[in-house]
Amino acid sequence: MAGQQDTRHTVLEPLLYHDLTGMVHSSVKYAYELRDPHDIPLALRTALSRAFTPHYGPVFLSVPMDFMDKDAGEPAGPFVLPGNMAVDREGLQEVAEMIDGARSPCIVAGYENDIYGHFGGGVEALADAIGCPVFAEPLASRSPCRSRDCVDSDLQPAAALINMSLLPPHDLVILVGADLTLYPYTPPIGLLPGKRVVYIGYSPTGRHSLQVYGNPDASALYLSTLVKRKGERVHRERVRDNTRLAIMKRKRESGYILSLAAEVFRDRPVVDEAISSSPPVLRSTFGYRSGMYFTARSGQLGGWGGLPAATGMALAGRPSLLVIGDGSLMYTVQTLWTAKKYGADVKVVVLNNHSYGILRSFASSYYEDAAGKEYLKFDLDIHGGVAKSYGIPSMDLEERHDVVELSRTEGALHRCVRGGRRHKEALPLAPPARIGHTPAIWRWHGPLMALNAIPCTATFVEGGPGTMAGECFNARFCWICKWHC
């Protein structure tokens, strides 16, 4: 909802007046500007109904400021959420026939499985019934299925890398509440050329061989009763994840510290605004759990508001954990005032690599001369600058016992604060630096994590398999292929 100028002089186009519904029309499912205060109850009911009818999406109401002094109409009655359990049995029968006729099908699961709130285990049931691998969609903004154990690997948002993962063995790709989101352009060989792609969910795009509209999780659960087994599932990525964490622990890299945070704060939902670390580190350490992982559907550098989202979640009664880069933090840092003022129980992990890591990585692949520019590098003083200015204590972390100490100190800290007010707390994260005694903002202040944390094995990277991404700084695509460990 947004305020509009007083209707009594909009004809004169006063300051702050604009055609708001026209401005947002292409980005929302429903947009309406109130013409009469008595329309408010019905307009709210209509907006809610449109927002919660699959597929879910934003709606917009414009409220003229002179309506604030007038009485609204009578309530429109209780609002009941529209149903979202649709299953197209006829369409799924066709999908089952395609699966039975395929040589090696695979599943790509996506955010819709979490957002529609069913989670009857449809993705897991279908994968087990077929005996096929499950990939998480590129840049998954929510948990693709009920647990990390369901996902064998994360796809990356580039056609070349998606093809590398899915083309060799798989002749049928089943998108369950997912889509193949792309970001960087890669050489024009197409996306999954010659492969059949089936979509099941509430957001059909028209790009695929067959589209079945309905609740993705419920549809997958029903489909699992129709298909024939192709083989046994093998969780290939899980072994690689364990190996990756062992390497990070030995080198004291951020993934090791994040794994400790995942253990200590396992009951908190994770808000992710650290795009440089999301695919190779965050999702491997925290994993996917129903209703416990949140990030932007697109555009993860500051603009979507991870800090406001995590703070709002905490103020609504869900203590949260935010993992954010130092570059992203600068976009919405003022939210720390709100968090402290209202006692939001949100922990903030700042991955401080002294730069816009994702932009430098991108520049190194496409605009090599720009990668070292000063406007992509900075030295954000987390302790003495940001935290101190908001009156928030901060600290770093280097060993497991520091995380354990934090978990034990949390309750005592709340009891020691006078007047029932709580300090904004957060999780320390860093290789050696000064260590305080109060939970606060934690940071990782090692070298550029996006470039040197993960061994790169893509064959087109200079240096070949095993080369550290930080060592092949000039190679094309190293910023997106570093996930191959």
Helices and strands as residue ranges (DSSP letters): E 2-4, G 7-12, H 20-24, G 25-27, E 30-33, G 37-39, H 40-51, E 59-64, G 65-69, H 89-101, E 105-109, H 112-115, H 122-130, E 134-136, G 148-150, E 153-154, H 159-166, E 172-176, E 196-201, E 210-213, H 216-223, H 236-251, H 254-264, E 270-273, I 278-282, H 283-285, E 293-294, H 306-315, E 320-325, H 326-329, H 335-341, E 346-351, H 357-366, G 368-370, G 374-376, I 382-387, H 388-389, H 400-416, G 418-420, E 442-444, H 449-452, E 455-456, E 467-468, G 469-471, H 478-481
